[in-house]
């Protein structure tokens, strides 16, 4: 039979081994999650975000700029409306294309971006010509520009954007597959470590449980003493003739006895929903505020207070304030 010290030592050993196992598992799990998180972040920042940027460029180019000249010619848009659309679309294209080129680019992407840049330089000049024509409202020049630059069914810049977006999907798929492999490997190792830790913890637990009956009895006995002490404390509190109440660091009531309820006119349930400042005369609070939290003194003190009962009656009372650490 183990004595209390021996049982306690082995119980602490069990706690230590269990805690060490959990820390080890947590550390291993965090490392695995960190790798997956890095891959996921790369998938988002280097792929998903890039697809969004390229999609924005493609939409503004294909849906806004390319049709605008034909819409003006067919009287769907006025010259001024068309000019505003071109300016807005050009701004969105330039911003997204600039941000996309700042992201991580694979060698294949860099080559496609370089080719797309050359095409974009040409298209930028076309945009400038289009804006000038729209500003001057020159219909013959607009017809000429449409025949020369906007008649192709497969614009080169749009084709390059499609190739870049397809490449993003391919690279993103590789990252996803790699992330899935890391997850599978980490899951298997993590399961093995959990199983090993459980075997060690359960074996040690059975050994200790057989030898800690006296320790458990002492704990139960101590709990009974604490409960009896709490019952005596509550009995003294409830049966005290003086008003006694407890508040937390912010002044909210946490415990009140019946004498406090009779003095203030509030029920116990009502008081536990109030702050001590709620029953102090507001005029007195202006000159003598209630002290809370870190501002409270180290010693107990006696002071005069004017309490306001629930029915509005003012009571002059002398209270003894005790602060607990």
N, C-alpha and C positions, 0 to 999 in steps of 0.2 A: 504493500500500500504506500503510495506517495504522500509525503507531507505537502502542506500548502505551497511552500516555496518551490519544491520540485515540480508540482503540477503546474504552477504558474509559469515556471521557466519553460516547460515543454509547450504550454499553450502559446506563450510568446514566440517560441520557435516555430510553431505551426503558422502563426500569423505572419512571421517574418518570411518563411518559405513561400507562403501563399502570395504575400505582397511582392516578393522578389519575382515570383513566376508571372504575376500580373504585369509588373513593370517590364519584364523581359518580353512578354507577349505584346504589350502595348508598344514597346520600342520597335519590335520587329514589324508589327502591324503598321505603325506610323511610317516606317521606311518604305514598306510596300505601297502604302497609300500615297506617299510622297512621289514615288516613281510614276504611279498611275496618274497622279494629279499633274505632274510635269507633262506627261504625254497628252492628257486632256487639255491642259492649257495650250500646248503647242497645236493641238488639233483645232482649238478655237481661235487663238490669236493668229496662227500662221496659215490656217486653212478656212475655217468658217467665216472669220471676219474678212478675209481676203475675197472669198466668194461674194460676200455682201457688197464689198467695194466694187468689184468687177461687175456685179449685177446692176448696181446703181449707174455705173458708167454706160453699160450696154443699154439700159432702159432709156436714159436721157438721150443717147445717141440715136437709137433705132426708133423710139416712140415719140420723141420730141423734135429733134433736129432734122432728121431725114424727111419726115412728111411735111415739114412746115412750108417749104417752098411750093409744093403742090397744093397745099391747103389755101395758100394765098392766091395762087392762080385760079383755083376753083371757087374762090370767094367764100371759103369756109372761115378764114381768118382775115382780119384787116392787116395792113402792113405794120401798124404800130403794135398790135397784139402779137404778131409773129416775131417782131424784133425783141419784145420782152421775153417771149418764150426761149428764143435762141440765147439771149444773154443769161437767163436763169439756168438753162440746161448746160451751157458752156461752163458756168461757174461750178456747178455740181460735178461735172465731168472732170475738170481740172483738179478740184479738191480731192475727189476720191482716187483719181489716178496718181496724184502726188502721194497720198497716204499709202496706197497699195505698194508703190515702189520703195517705201521705207520699211516694209515688212521683210521677213526672211524669204529669200528667193533661191530656189534650186538652180543649178547651172542651166537646166532646160528652160526654166522660167525666165532667167536672165536673157537668154537668146531670144525668146518670144517677145519679151518686153522691149528689147532693143529694136526688133523689127516693127513692133506696134508703135514705138515712139516715132520712127521715121514716117509711118503712115499718118500718125496724129499731127505731126508738124505740117504735113500737106493739108490735112483736114482743117487745122486751125486757120490757115490762110483762106480756105474756102469759107469758113465761118465769117471771117472778117469781110470777105467780099459780099457774102449774103447779108450781113448786117448793114453794109454800106448801101446795097441795092434796096433793102427794106426801108432804110432811112430816107432815101431819095425817091422811093416808090417808082422805080424804073421797071416797067413790065417787060419790055424787050430784053433787057439785061437779065431779068429773072428767068425768062424762057431759055435764054442761052445757057445760064448756069445750071438749070435743071437738066438740059440735054447733056451737058458736059460732065457734071459731077453727081447728079442725083438719079440717074436713070438705071444704074446697076442694081440687079436684084440681090447681089451678094457683095455688099461693101467690104473692102479689105480690112478695115479697122474692126468691124463687127466680127469677121471671121477669126481674127487674132484674139479677140475677147472670148469667143467661144472656145478656142483652143486652150486659153489660159484657165478658163473655168473647168473644162474637162480635166486638165492637169491637176487642178486643186482637188477635185473629187478623187482622182487616182492616188495622190499622195496622202490625202486624208484617210482613205481606206487602208493604206499601209500602216499609218499611225494607229488606227483603230484596231487592226489585227494584232499589232505589237502590244497594244494596251491589254487586249484580251489574253494574250499569252502570259503577260506578267501577272494578270489577275488569277489565271488558272494555277500558275506555279506558286504564287503567294498563298492562295487558298489551301492548297495541299500541304504546304509546309506549316502554315498557321494551324490547320486542323491537327497535324501531328504533334505540334508543341502543346496545344490545348490538351490533347489526350495524355501526353506524358506528364503534364503538370497535374492533371486530375488524378492520375494513378498515384503520384507521389503524395499529393495532398490528402487523398482518401486513405491511403495506407497509414500515414502519420496520424490522421484524425482518429481512426479506429484504435490505434495504440494509445492515444492520449485519453480518449473518452473512457476507456476501461479503467483509468487511473485518476480521474478527477471528480469522483462522486462527492468527496468531502468538500472540495472547492466549490462545487455547484450548490451544496447545502449551505455553505457559508454565504454564498452570494444571495440565495433565497432568504436566508435569515436576515441579512443586511437589508434586503428589499422590504421585508416585513417591518423592520425597525424604522426604515425611512417612511413607509406608509403610515405607521402609527404616529410618527412624529408629525407628519403632514396633517393627519386627522386632528391631532391635539392643537396644532397651529390654527387650523380652520375653525375648530370649536372655540378657541380663545378669541379669534377674530370675529366670528359671528355673534358670540354672546357678550362681547365687550360693551359696556355702557357708553364708552366714548366713541365718537365717530372716528373710524380708521379707514384709510384708503391708501392704495398703492397706485403710482403712475409710472409710466416709462420715461425714457430720456426726452421725449417730445411733449410730455405732459398729458398723454392720453391715459384715462383710468384703466387699470388692469385688474383691480380687485377693490371691492367696497363691502362694508358690513351693513347690517340693518340700521344701525344708529346713524350712519351717513345718509342712508335713504330717508330716514325720518327727518333728519335735520334739513336736507335740501328739498324734500318733497318729490324727488325723482325715484322711480323704481330702479332696482339694481340693473336691469337690462338697459334702461335709458342711460344711466350713468356710464356704463361700459362702452357706450357709443359716443361719449362726450370727452372733451379735453378739460383739464382743470380750469383753464382760462374762461371756459364757457359759463362757469358758475361764480366767477369773481367779478365784482363791480367794475365795469369798464372804466369809470373815472379813476379808480384806484390803480388799475393796470397802467394808466398813462404815467403815473409818478412812481409806482412800485411794481414793476413787471415781475412775472413769475420767472424764476431762474431754471433753465433746462440744461441738460447735457454737460458739455465740458466747462460751462461757466459756473457750475454749482460749487459751493465751498466744500472744504474737506470735513468740516464738523457740522453737527446738528445745531439747529437754532430754533428759537421761538419767536413768533411774529404775529402781528394783528392782521386779520383779513376781513373784508366785507364780502360775504357770500350772498348771491342772489338766488333765492328759492325759486322753484318752478312756478309758484303763483306770483312771483315778482317781489315778495317781501325781502328786505335787506336784513341780513344777520351779521352782527359784529361778533367775530369769533377769534379766539386765540388758538393758533395751531402750532404744533411742534413738528418741525420738518427734520426727518432723518434721511440721509443720503447713503445708499448702499453702493459699494464698489462694483 
